[in-house]
Structures are given as C-alpha cells and as structure tokens.
Amino acid sequence: MLRGKFFVLIMQTPQKERTITLKLEPGYGHLLRMNHKEVTSGYHMNKKHWNSISLESNFSDELLQELIDESYNILLASFSKKVQQEILEGRS
C-alpha cells in the first residue's frame, strides 16, 4: 500500500488458491493473460487494469518481481510530482 492506495493484493480464493493481484497497463495485462495461463483478470477487481497470478503455479519469480515493480510504478505515477518526490525521498 502506498499513501492509502493498493498496488498489490495477496489473497486466497474461495477455492483455496493463493493469488497475487497487480495493477498493470491494460494492453500489457491482456498480453500476459493470452501468453500465461497462470494470469487471469483481477479477482474481484476492475478487469481492465488488475490481473491475478496464481502463486500455486510455476510462474517465473523474475517476471513476478518485474510485474510488482510495474504495478508500484503505475501507482507512483498517479500521484502529483510533489507527492512522488516525497515518496521517493522516504517522506511517505
């Protein structure tokens, strides 16, 4: 969570599957869903911007870390330049 807003959610579905849900650019999220069966539209989230990834799968740890960073950067960019600077200077 960053300034009261989520960029990542880790949860367990009713089917007991652990997932991580990340905010991604719509086109990139769509591409990931088409190329990785582990990636689905965000569970109980806006399906255009949020994507869920099964943590029970063999999804690449490196790619997952890149996606977490991307989700953080999308949220960071949504703040004003002043707030971005405060966050980057550790004054969040």
Phi and psi in radians as a Rosetta constraint file:
Dihedral C 1 N 2 CA 2 C 2 CIRCULARHARMONIC -2.361 0.35
Dihedral N 2 CA 2 C 2 N 3 CIRCULARHARMONIC 2.006 0.35
Dihedral C 2 N 3 CA 3 C 3 CIRCULARHARMONIC 0.930 0.35
Dihedral N 3 CA 3 C 3 N 4 CIRCULARHARMONIC 0.704 0.35
Dihedral C 3 N 4 CA 4 C 4 CIRCULARHARMONIC 1.417 0.35
Dihedral N 4 CA 4 C 4 N 5 CIRCULARHARMONIC 0.101 0.35
Dihedral C 4 N 5 CA 5 C 5 CIRCULARHARMONIC -2.056 0.35
Dihedral N 5 CA 5 C 5 N 6 CIRCULARHARMONIC 2.521 0.35
Dihedral C 5 N 6 CA 6 C 6 CIRCULARHARMONIC -1.529 0.35
Dihedral N 6 CA 6 C 6 N 7 CIRCULARHARMONIC 2.482 0.35
Dihedral C 6 N 7 CA 7 C 7 CIRCULARHARMONIC -2.166 0.35
Dihedral N 7 CA 7 C 7 N 8 CIRCULARHARMONIC -0.179 0.35
Dihedral C 7 N 8 CA 8 C 8 CIRCULARHARMONIC -2.638 0.35
Dihedral N 8 CA 8 C 8 N 9 CIRCULARHARMONIC 2.442 0.35
Dihedral C 8 N 9 CA 9 C 9 CIRCULARHARMONIC -2.299 0.35
Dihedral N 9 CA 9 C 9 N 10 CIRCULARHARMONIC 2.306 0.35
Dihedral C 9 N 10 CA 10 C 10 CIRCULARHARMONIC -2.017 0.35
Dihedral N 10 CA 10 C 10 N 11 CIRCULARHARMONIC 2.222 0.35
Dihedral C 10 N 11 CA 11 C 11 CIRCULARHARMONIC -2.630 0.35
Dihedral N 11 CA 11 C 11 N 12 CIRCULARHARMONIC 3.038 0.35
Dihedral C 11 N 12 CA 12 C 12 CIRCULARHARMONIC -2.073 0.35
Dihedral N 12 CA 12 C 12 N 13 CIRCULARHARMONIC 2.229 0.35
Dihedral C 12 N 13 CA 13 C 13 CIRCULARHARMONIC -1.284 0.35
Dihedral N 13 CA 13 C 13 N 14 CIRCULARHARMONIC 2.908 0.35
Dihedral C 13 N 14 CA 14 C 14 CIRCULARHARMONIC -1.007 0.35
Dihedral N 14 CA 14 C 14 N 15 CIRCULARHARMONIC -0.415 0.35
Dihedral C 14 N 15 CA 15 C 15 CIRCULARHARMONIC -1.472 0.35
Dihedral N 15 CA 15 C 15 N 16 CIRCULARHARMONIC 0.150 0.35
Dihedral C 15 N 16 CA 16 C 16 CIRCULARHARMONIC 1.241 0.35
Dihedral N 16 CA 16 C 16 N 17 CIRCULARHARMONIC 0.382 0.35
Dihedral C 16 N 17 CA 17 C 17 CIRCULARHARMONIC -1.639 0.35
Dihedral N 17 CA 17 C 17 N 18 CIRCULARHARMONIC 2.220 0.35
Dihedral C 17 N 18 CA 18 C 18 CIRCULARHARMONIC -1.397 0.35
Dihedral N 18 CA 18 C 18 N 19 CIRCULARHARMONIC 2.314 0.35
Dihedral C 18 N 19 CA 19 C 19 CIRCULARHARMONIC -2.350 0.35
Dihedral N 19 CA 19 C 19 N 20 CIRCULARHARMONIC 2.752 0.35
Dihedral C 19 N 20 CA 20 C 20 CIRCULARHARMONIC -2.097 0.35
Dihedral N 20 CA 20 C 20 N 21 CIRCULARHARMONIC 2.332 0.35
Dihedral C 20 N 21 CA 21 C 21 CIRCULARHARMONIC -2.046 0.35
Dihedral N 21 CA 21 C 21 N 22 CIRCULARHARMONIC 2.253 0.35
Dihedral C 21 N 22 CA 22 C 22 CIRCULARHARMONIC -2.263 0.35
Dihedral N 22 CA 22 C 22 N 23 CIRCULARHARMONIC 2.589 0.35
Dihedral C 22 N 23 CA 23 C 23 CIRCULARHARMONIC -1.553 0.35
Dihedral N 23 CA 23 C 23 N 24 CIRCULARHARMONIC 2.206 0.35
Dihedral C 23 N 24 CA 24 C 24 CIRCULARHARMONIC -2.367 0.35
Dihedral N 24 CA 24 C 24 N 25 CIRCULARHARMONIC 2.789 0.35
Dihedral C 24 N 25 CA 25 C 25 CIRCULARHARMONIC -1.019 0.35
Dihedral N 25 CA 25 C 25 N 26 CIRCULARHARMONIC 2.397 0.35
Dihedral C 25 N 26 CA 26 C 26 CIRCULARHARMONIC -0.918 0.35
Dihedral N 26 CA 26 C 26 N 27 CIRCULARHARMONIC -0.794 0.35
Dihedral C 26 N 27 CA 27 C 27 CIRCULARHARMONIC -1.122 0.35
Dihedral N 27 CA 27 C 27 N 28 CIRCULARHARMONIC -0.705 0.35
Dihedral C 27 N 28 CA 28 C 28 CIRCULARHARMONIC -1.192 0.35
Dihedral N 28 CA 28 C 28 N 29 CIRCULARHARMONIC -0.737 0.35
Dihedral C 28 N 29 CA 29 C 29 CIRCULARHARMONIC -1.060 0.35
Dihedral N 29 CA 29 C 29 N 30 CIRCULARHARMONIC -0.736 0.35
Dihedral C 29 N 30 CA 30 C 30 CIRCULARHARMONIC -1.073 0.35
Dihedral N 30 CA 30 C 30 N 31 CIRCULARHARMONIC -0.781 0.35
Dihedral C 30 N 31 CA 31 C 31 CIRCULARHARMONIC -1.049 0.35
Dihedral N 31 CA 31 C 31 N 32 CIRCULARHARMONIC -0.759 0.35
Dihedral C 31 N 32 CA 32 C 32 CIRCULARHARMONIC -1.097 0.35
Dihedral N 32 CA 32 C 32 N 33 CIRCULARHARMONIC -0.741 0.35
Dihedral C 32 N 33 CA 33 C 33 CIRCULARHARMONIC -1.113 0.35
Dihedral N 33 CA 33 C 33 N 34 CIRCULARHARMONIC -0.603 0.35
Dihedral C 33 N 34 CA 34 C 34 CIRCULARHARMONIC -1.270 0.35
Dihedral N 34 CA 34 C 34 N 35 CIRCULARHARMONIC -0.518 0.35
Dihedral C 34 N 35 CA 35 C 35 CIRCULARHARMONIC -1.819 0.35
Dihedral N 35 CA 35 C 35 N 36 CIRCULARHARMONIC -0.165 0.35
Dihedral C 35 N 36 CA 36 C 36 CIRCULARHARMONIC -2.373 0.35
Dihedral N 36 CA 36 C 36 N 37 CIRCULARHARMONIC 1.986 0.35
Dihedral C 36 N 37 CA 37 C 37 CIRCULARHARMONIC -1.111 0.35
Dihedral N 37 CA 37 C 37 N 38 CIRCULARHARMONIC -0.350 0.35
Dihedral C 37 N 38 CA 38 C 38 CIRCULARHARMONIC -1.320 0.35
Dihedral N 38 CA 38 C 38 N 39 CIRCULARHARMONIC -0.252 0.35
Dihedral C 38 N 39 CA 39 C 39 CIRCULARHARMONIC -1.759 0.35
Dihedral N 39 CA 39 C 39 N 40 CIRCULARHARMONIC 2.210 0.35
Dihedral C 39 N 40 CA 40 C 40 CIRCULARHARMONIC -2.282 0.35
Dihedral N 40 CA 40 C 40 N 41 CIRCULARHARMONIC 2.956 0.35
Dihedral C 40 N 41 CA 41 C 41 CIRCULARHARMONIC -1.018 0.35
Dihedral N 41 CA 41 C 41 N 42 CIRCULARHARMONIC 2.575 0.35
Dihedral C 41 N 42 CA 42 C 42 CIRCULARHARMONIC -0.912 0.35
Dihedral N 42 CA 42 C 42 N 43 CIRCULARHARMONIC 2.185 0.35
Dihedral C 42 N 43 CA 43 C 43 CIRCULARHARMONIC -1.160 0.35
Dihedral N 43 CA 43 C 43 N 44 CIRCULARHARMONIC 2.026 0.35
Dihedral C 43 N 44 CA 44 C 44 CIRCULARHARMONIC 1.008 0.35
Dihedral N 44 CA 44 C 44 N 45 CIRCULARHARMONIC 0.560 0.35
Dihedral C 44 N 45 CA 45 C 45 CIRCULARHARMONIC -2.301 0.35
Dihedral N 45 CA 45 C 45 N 46 CIRCULARHARMONIC 3.059 0.35
Dihedral C 45 N 46 CA 46 C 46 CIRCULARHARMONIC -1.068 0.35
Dihedral N 46 CA 46 C 46 N 47 CIRCULARHARMONIC 2.037 0.35
Dihedral C 46 N 47 CA 47 C 47 CIRCULARHARMONIC -1.202 0.35
Dihedral N 47 CA 47 C 47 N 48 CIRCULARHARMONIC -0.313 0.35
Dihedral C 47 N 48 CA 48 C 48 CIRCULARHARMONIC -1.349 0.35
Dihedral N 48 CA 48 C 48 N 49 CIRCULARHARMONIC -0.659 0.35
Dihedral C 48 N 49 CA 49 C 49 CIRCULARHARMONIC -1.888 0.35
Dihedral N 49 CA 49 C 49 N 50 CIRCULARHARMONIC -0.375 0.35
Dihedral C 49 N 50 CA 50 C 50 CIRCULARHARMONIC -1.915 0.35
Dihedral N 50 CA 50 C 50 N 51 CIRCULARHARMONIC 2.483 0.35
Dihedral C 50 N 51 CA 51 C 51 CIRCULARHARMONIC -2.340 0.35
Dihedral N 51 CA 51 C 51 N 52 CIRCULARHARMONIC 2.353 0.35
Dihedral C 51 N 52 CA 52 C 52 CIRCULARHARMONIC -1.836 0.35
Dihedral N 52 CA 52 C 52 N 53 CIRCULARHARMONIC 2.464 0.35
Dihedral C 52 N 53 CA 53 C 53 CIRCULARHARMONIC -2.191 0.35
Dihedral N 53 CA 53 C 53 N 54 CIRCULARHARMONIC 2.241 0.35
Dihedral C 53 N 54 CA 54 C 54 CIRCULARHARMONIC -1.187 0.35
Dihedral N 54 CA 54 C 54 N 55 CIRCULARHARMONIC 2.242 0.35
Dihedral C 54 N 55 CA 55 C 55 CIRCULARHARMONIC -1.531 0.35
Dihedral N 55 CA 55 C 55 N 56 CIRCULARHARMONIC 0.001 0.35
Dihedral C 55 N 56 CA 56 C 56 CIRCULARHARMONIC -1.611 0.35
Dihedral N 56 CA 56 C 56 N 57 CIRCULARHARMONIC 0.033 0.35
Dihedral C 56 N 57 CA 57 C 57 CIRCULARHARMONIC -1.813 0.35
Dihedral N 57 CA 57 C 57 N 58 CIRCULARHARMONIC -3.106 0.35
Dihedral C 57 N 58 CA 58 C 58 CIRCULARHARMONIC -1.696 0.35
Dihedral N 58 CA 58 C 58 N 59 CIRCULARHARMONIC 0.534 0.35
Dihedral C 58 N 59 CA 59 C 59 CIRCULARHARMONIC -1.054 0.35
Dihedral N 59 CA 59 C 59 N 60 CIRCULARHARMONIC 2.423 0.35
Dihedral C 59 N 60 CA 60 C 60 CIRCULARHARMONIC -1.018 0.35
Dihedral N 60 CA 60 C 60 N 61 CIRCULARHARMONIC 2.201 0.35
Dihedral C 60 N 61 CA 61 C 61 CIRCULARHARMONIC -1.090 0.35
Dihedral N 61 CA 61 C 61 N 62 CIRCULARHARMONIC -0.648 0.35
Dihedral C 61 N 62 CA 62 C 62 CIRCULARHARMONIC -1.143 0.35
Dihedral N 62 CA 62 C 62 N 63 CIRCULARHARMONIC -0.787 0.35
Dihedral C 62 N 63 CA 63 C 63 CIRCULARHARMONIC -1.151 0.35
Dihedral N 63 CA 63 C 63 N 64 CIRCULARHARMONIC -0.692 0.35
Dihedral C 63 N 64 CA 64 C 64 CIRCULARHARMONIC -1.051 0.35
Dihedral N 64 CA 64 C 64 N 65 CIRCULARHARMONIC -0.764 0.35
Dihedral C 64 N 65 CA 65 C 65 CIRCULARHARMONIC -1.094 0.35
Dihedral N 65 CA 65 C 65 N 66 CIRCULARHARMONIC -0.702 0.35
Dihedral C 65 N 66 CA 66 C 66 CIRCULARHARMONIC -1.080 0.35
Dihedral N 66 CA 66 C 66 N 67 CIRCULARHARMONIC -0.700 0.35
Dihedral C 66 N 67 CA 67 C 67 CIRCULARHARMONIC -1.210 0.35
Dihedral N 67 CA 67 C 67 N 68 CIRCULARHARMONIC -0.645 0.35
Dihedral C 67 N 68 CA 68 C 68 CIRCULARHARMONIC -1.092 0.35
Dihedral N 68 CA 68 C 68 N 69 CIRCULARHARMONIC -0.787 0.35
Dihedral C 68 N 69 CA 69 C 69 CIRCULARHARMONIC -1.075 0.35
Dihedral N 69 CA 69 C 69 N 70 CIRCULARHARMONIC -0.734 0.35
Dihedral C 69 N 70 CA 70 C 70 CIRCULARHARMONIC -1.087 0.35
Dihedral N 70 CA 70 C 70 N 71 CIRCULARHARMONIC -0.762 0.35
Dihedral C 70 N 71 CA 71 C 71 CIRCULARHARMONIC -1.078 0.35
Dihedral N 71 CA 71 C 71 N 72 CIRCULARHARMONIC -0.756 0.35
Dihedral C 71 N 72 CA 72 C 72 CIRCULARHARMONIC -1.053 0.35
Dihedral N 72 CA 72 C 72 N 73 CIRCULARHARMONIC -0.806 0.35
Dihedral C 72 N 73 CA 73 C 73 CIRCULARHARMONIC -1.131 0.35
Dihedral N 73 CA 73 C 73 N 74 CIRCULARHARMONIC -0.621 0.35
Dihedral C 73 N 74 CA 74 C 74 CIRCULARHARMONIC -1.095 0.35
Dihedral N 74 CA 74 C 74 N 75 CIRCULARHARMONIC -0.797 0.35
Dihedral C 74 N 75 CA 75 C 75 CIRCULARHARMONIC -1.138 0.35
Dihedral N 75 CA 75 C 75 N 76 CIRCULARHARMONIC -0.794 0.35
Dihedral C 75 N 76 CA 76 C 76 CIRCULARHARMONIC -0.990 0.35
Dihedral N 76 CA 76 C 76 N 77 CIRCULARHARMONIC -0.753 0.35
Dihedral C 76 N 77 CA 77 C 77 CIRCULARHARMONIC -1.152 0.35
Dihedral N 77 CA 77 C 77 N 78 CIRCULARHARMONIC -0.320 0.35
Dihedral C 77 N 78 CA 78 C 78 CIRCULARHARMONIC -1.366 0.35
Dihedral N 78 CA 78 C 78 N 79 CIRCULARHARMONIC -0.232 0.35
Dihedral C 78 N 79 CA 79 C 79 CIRCULARHARMONIC -1.529 0.35
Dihedral N 79 CA 79 C 79 N 80 CIRCULARHARMONIC 2.821 0.35
Dihedral C 79 N 80 CA 80 C 80 CIRCULARHARMONIC -1.110 0.35
Dihedral N 80 CA 80 C 80 N 81 CIRCULARHARMONIC 2.797 0.35
Dihedral C 80 N 81 CA 81 C 81 CIRCULARHARMONIC -1.016 0.35
Dihedral N 81 CA 81 C 81 N 82 CIRCULARHARMONIC -0.673 0.35
Dihedral C 81 N 82 CA 82 C 82 CIRCULARHARMONIC -1.084 0.35
Dihedral N 82 CA 82 C 82 N 83 CIRCULARHARMONIC -0.827 0.35
Dihedral C 82 N 83 CA 83 C 83 CIRCULARHARMONIC -1.168 0.35
Dihedral N 83 CA 83 C 83 N 84 CIRCULARHARMONIC -0.699 0.35
Dihedral C 83 N 84 CA 84 C 84 CIRCULARHARMONIC -0.983 0.35
Dihedral N 84 CA 84 C 84 N 85 CIRCULARHARMONIC -0.799 0.35
Dihedral C 84 N 85 CA 85 C 85 CIRCULARHARMONIC -1.097 0.35
Dihedral N 85 CA 85 C 85 N 86 CIRCULARHARMONIC -0.740 0.35
Dihedral C 85 N 86 CA 86 C 86 CIRCULARHARMONIC -1.051 0.35
Dihedral N 86 CA 86 C 86 N 87 CIRCULARHARMONIC -0.759 0.35
Dihedral C 86 N 87 CA 87 C 87 CIRCULARHARMONIC -1.110 0.35
Dihedral N 87 CA 87 C 87 N 88 CIRCULARHARMONIC -0.826 0.35
Dihedral C 87 N 88 CA 88 C 88 CIRCULARHARMONIC -1.158 0.35
Dihedral N 88 CA 88 C 88 N 89 CIRCULARHARMONIC -0.456 0.35
Dihedral C 88 N 89 CA 89 C 89 CIRCULARHARMONIC -1.523 0.35
Dihedral N 89 CA 89 C 89 N 90 CIRCULARHARMONIC 0.042 0.35
Dihedral C 89 N 90 CA 90 C 90 CIRCULARHARMONIC 1.418 0.35
Dihedral N 90 CA 90 C 90 N 91 CIRCULARHARMONIC 0.343 0.35
Dihedral C 90 N 91 CA 91 C 91 CIRCULARHARMONIC -1.799 0.35
Dihedral N 91 CA 91 C 91 N 92 CIRCULARHARMONIC 0.535 0.35
